[in-house]
């Protein structure tokens, strides 16, 4: 009986991995472009009160950007700064996204939630609203955080995630993220999708691995939220990964 259940779990996990592989973005090459671009002055950060979003806000201010932090509960972001504006809103409410978008030059999205079995489509539908507002207000670039395990990185979060975490705890969450990637990839704007490994609160390291071969089918790869924020902000002034989805891990 136990063996049969394990076999069913393996079959289900393989099927889900295939759905994530073909549901997310698949690119032919990971770094087709080179060069830098004019630095944006005002950036909108989605999911600013999340654990990665807080790093994005802090590091963006340290780099001299003017930042608008978009969040459902602005009071949870205790940081105050002369170049920080806080906008209350919900990505599932297009009017609030529309109100926050004017005047910005780029968007960085760390959109996430803990309602793992919710069918609201927060990632996909929320990102659709973000992209619609970006097009209307001529905001050119989106840097969006998703995860290893999607598209052409399917399976690269390691065996514990492949067999247990994603199939048993996060199937709806990851399928929503896969849709999110496809919506971004067909949006017609400038975009970079950043796929980090398993996130932790470690310090920012000087060296991280990036590109299409990041990750492992066997063991879990990790990276700090501080490193993810640093890499994501670098994409605002670089075309190295334009139109692609690099993985990111230590």
C-alpha positions as CSV (number, residue, x, y, z in Angstrom):
1,X,0.0,0.0,0.0
2,X,2.7,2.4,1.0
3,X,4.7,1.6,-2.2
4,X,1.6,2.2,-4.3
5,X,1.1,5.6,-2.7
6,X,4.7,6.5,-3.2
7,X,4.4,5.5,-6.9
8,X,1.3,7.7,-7.3
9,X,3.1,10.6,-5.7
10,X,6.0,10.2,-8.0
11,X,3.7,10.1,-11.1
12,X,1.8,13.1,-9.9
13,X,5.0,15.0,-9.2
14,X,6.4,14.3,-12.6
15,X,3.1,15.4,-14.2
16,X,3.1,18.6,-12.2
17,X,6.7,19.3,-13.1
18,X,5.8,18.9,-16.8
19,X,2.9,21.3,-16.4
20,X,5.2,23.8,-14.8
21,X,7.8,23.3,-17.5
22,X,5.4,24.0,-20.3
23,X,3.3,26.5,-18.4
24,X,6.2,28.8,-17.5
25,X,8.5,30.8,-19.8
26,X,10.9,28.7,-21.9
27,X,13.7,30.6,-23.6
28,X,16.2,29.4,-26.2
29,X,19.1,31.2,-24.6
30,X,19.5,32.9,-21.3
31,X,21.7,36.0,-22.0
32,X,21.0,37.2,-25.6
33,X,21.8,40.8,-25.0
34,X,24.6,42.9,-23.6
35,X,25.0,46.5,-22.5
36,X,23.6,49.1,-20.1
37,X,20.8,51.6,-20.2
38,X,19.9,54.9,-18.8
39,X,19.2,54.6,-15.1
40,X,15.5,55.0,-14.1
41,X,14.9,57.6,-11.4
42,X,11.5,56.6,-10.0
43,X,10.7,52.9,-9.5
44,X,7.5,51.3,-8.3
45,X,8.1,48.2,-6.0
46,X,5.2,45.7,-5.8
47,X,5.0,43.6,-2.7
48,X,7.1,46.0,-0.8
49,X,6.2,44.8,2.6
50,X,7.1,41.2,2.0
51,X,10.4,39.8,3.2
52,X,12.1,40.2,-0.2
53,X,10.2,43.4,-0.9
54,X,11.7,45.1,2.2
55,X,15.2,44.4,0.9
56,X,14.2,45.8,-2.4
57,X,13.0,49.1,-0.9
58,X,16.0,49.5,1.4
59,X,18.6,48.7,-1.2
60,X,16.8,50.9,-3.9
61,X,16.9,53.9,-1.5
62,X,20.6,53.2,-0.8
63,X,21.3,53.3,-4.5
64,X,19.6,56.7,-4.8
65,X,16.3,55.7,-6.5
66,X,13.1,57.5,-5.7
67,X,10.8,54.6,-4.6
68,X,7.1,54.0,-4.4
69,X,6.3,51.1,-2.2
70,X,3.0,49.5,-3.2
71,X,1.4,47.3,-0.5
72,X,-2.0,46.2,0.8
73,X,-1.0,47.3,4.4
74,X,1.4,50.3,4.2
75,X,1.6,50.5,8.0
76,X,3.6,47.3,8.1
77,X,6.4,49.1,6.3
78,X,8.0,51.1,9.1
79,X,10.7,52.6,7.0
80,X,10.5,56.3,6.3
81,X,12.7,58.2,3.9
82,X,12.6,61.5,1.9
83,X,12.6,59.5,-1.4
84,X,10.1,57.0,-0.3
85,X,6.4,57.2,-1.1
86,X,4.0,54.6,0.1
87,X,0.9,53.6,-2.0
88,X,-1.9,51.5,-0.6
89,X,-3.4,49.1,-3.0
90,X,-4.1,45.5,-4.1
91,X,-2.8,44.1,-7.4
92,X,-6.2,42.4,-7.8
93,X,-7.8,45.9,-7.8
94,X,-6.8,47.4,-11.2
95,X,-7.9,50.9,-10.1
96,X,-5.4,51.0,-7.3
97,X,-2.6,49.7,-9.6
98,X,-3.6,52.4,-12.1
99,X,-3.5,55.1,-9.5
100,X,0.1,54.2,-8.4
101,X,1.7,53.8,-11.8
102,X,2.0,57.4,-13.3
103,X,5.4,59.0,-13.2
104,X,7.5,55.9,-12.8
105,X,10.2,54.6,-15.1
106,X,10.3,51.0,-14.1
107,X,8.5,48.4,-11.9
108,X,10.1,45.7,-9.7
109,X,7.6,43.0,-8.6
110,X,8.2,40.8,-5.5
111,X,4.5,39.8,-5.6
112,X,3.7,36.9,-3.2
113,X,1.2,35.7,-0.7
114,X,0.8,32.9,1.9
115,X,-2.6,31.7,0.8
116,X,-1.0,28.7,-1.0
117,X,-4.3,27.0,-2.0
118,X,-6.1,30.2,-3.1
119,X,-7.6,30.2,-6.5
120,X,-7.6,34.0,-6.8
121,X,-4.8,33.9,-9.3
122,X,-2.9,36.7,-7.5
123,X,0.3,36.3,-9.4
124,X,-1.1,36.0,-12.9
125,X,-4.1,38.3,-12.7
126,X,-2.2,40.8,-10.5
127,X,0.6,40.9,-13.0
128,X,-1.8,41.4,-15.8
129,X,-3.1,44.5,-14.1
130,X,0.4,45.8,-13.6
131,X,1.3,45.3,-17.2
132,X,-2.0,47.0,-18.4
133,X,-1.2,50.0,-16.3
134,X,2.5,50.0,-17.4
135,X,1.4,50.1,-21.1
136,X,-1.1,52.9,-20.5
137,X,1.5,55.1,-18.7
138,X,4.4,54.1,-20.9
139,X,6.5,52.5,-18.1
140,X,9.0,50.5,-20.1
141,X,10.6,47.9,-17.9
142,X,9.4,45.2,-15.5
143,X,11.7,43.1,-13.3
144,X,9.7,40.3,-11.8
145,X,10.7,37.7,-9.2
146,X,9.2,34.2,-9.7
147,X,11.1,31.0,-8.7
148,X,13.3,28.2,-10.0
149,X,11.1,25.2,-10.9
150,X,9.2,27.0,-13.7
151,X,9.6,26.9,-17.5
152,X,13.0,25.8,-18.6
153,X,14.1,25.6,-14.9
154,X,11.5,23.0,-14.0
155,X,12.9,20.5,-11.5
156,X,15.9,22.7,-10.5
157,X,14.8,23.4,-7.0
158,X,16.0,19.9,-5.9
159,X,14.4,16.6,-5.0
160,X,12.7,17.7,-1.7
161,X,10.8,20.5,-3.6
162,X,10.2,18.3,-6.7
163,X,8.7,15.4,-4.8
164,X,7.1,16.9,-1.7
165,X,7.0,20.7,-1.2
166,X,5.7,21.7,-4.6
167,X,3.3,18.8,-5.2
168,X,1.9,18.7,-1.7
169,X,2.0,22.3,-0.5
170,X,2.4,24.6,-3.5
171,X,0.9,23.2,-6.6
172,X,-1.7,26.0,-7.1
173,X,0.8,28.6,-6.1
174,X,3.4,27.4,-8.7
175,X,0.9,26.9,-11.5
176,X,-0.2,30.5,-10.9
177,X,3.4,31.6,-11.1
178,X,3.8,29.7,-14.4
179,X,0.9,31.6,-15.8
180,X,2.4,34.8,-14.5
181,X,5.6,34.1,-16.5
182,X,3.8,33.5,-19.7
183,X,1.8,36.7,-19.4
184,X,5.0,38.7,-18.9
185,X,6.8,37.0,-21.8
186,X,4.0,37.9,-24.2
187,X,3.4,41.4,-22.8
188,X,5.4,43.4,-25.4
189,X,7.3,45.4,-22.8
190,X,10.9,45.2,-21.7
191,X,11.1,42.5,-19.0
192,X,13.4,40.3,-17.0
193,X,12.1,37.4,-14.9
194,X,14.3,36.5,-12.0
195,X,14.1,32.9,-10.7
196,X,15.7,32.5,-7.3
197,X,16.3,29.3,-5.5
198,X,14.9,28.6,-2.0
199,X,15.0,31.9,-0.1
200,X,16.6,32.6,3.3
201,X,17.5,35.6,5.4
202,X,21.3,35.2,5.1
203,X,23.7,38.0,4.4
204,X,24.4,39.2,0.9
205,X,27.3,37.3,-0.6
206,X,29.7,38.8,-3.1
207,X,29.3,35.9,-5.6
208,X,26.2,34.2,-6.8
209,X,25.4,31.9,-9.7
210,X,23.2,33.2,-12.4
211,X,21.9,31.9,-15.7
212,X,20.0,29.0,-17.3
213,X,21.9,26.2,-15.6
214,X,21.4,27.4,-12.0
215,X,19.9,24.8,-9.7
216,X,20.0,21.1,-9.2
217,X,17.6,18.2,-9.8
218,X,18.9,16.5,-6.6
219,X,19.6,19.0,-3.8
220,X,17.9,22.2,-2.8
221,X,19.7,25.4,-3.9
222,X,19.4,28.5,-1.8
223,X,20.0,32.2,-2.0
224,X,19.4,35.1,0.4
225,X,16.7,37.7,-0.1
226,X,19.4,40.3,0.1
227,X,21.2,38.8,-2.9
228,X,17.9,38.5,-4.8
229,X,17.1,42.2,-4.2
230,X,20.6,43.2,-5.3
231,X,20.4,41.2,-8.5
232,X,16.9,42.4,-9.4
233,X,17.8,46.1,-9.0
234,X,20.9,45.5,-11.2
235,X,18.5,44.6,-14.0
236,X,17.1,48.1,-14.1
237,X,20.3,49.4,-15.7
238,X,21.5,46.3,-17.6
239,X,20.2,44.6,-20.7
240,X,22.3,41.4,-20.1
241,X,19.2,39.3,-19.3
242,X,16.6,41.3,-21.2
243,X,13.8,39.1,-22.4
244,X,15.0,36.1,-20.4
245,X,14.6,34.3,-17.1
246,X,17.9,33.8,-15.3
247,X,18.1,31.5,-12.2
248,X,19.8,32.8,-9.1
249,X,21.4,30.8,-6.3
250,X,24.5,30.5,-4.2
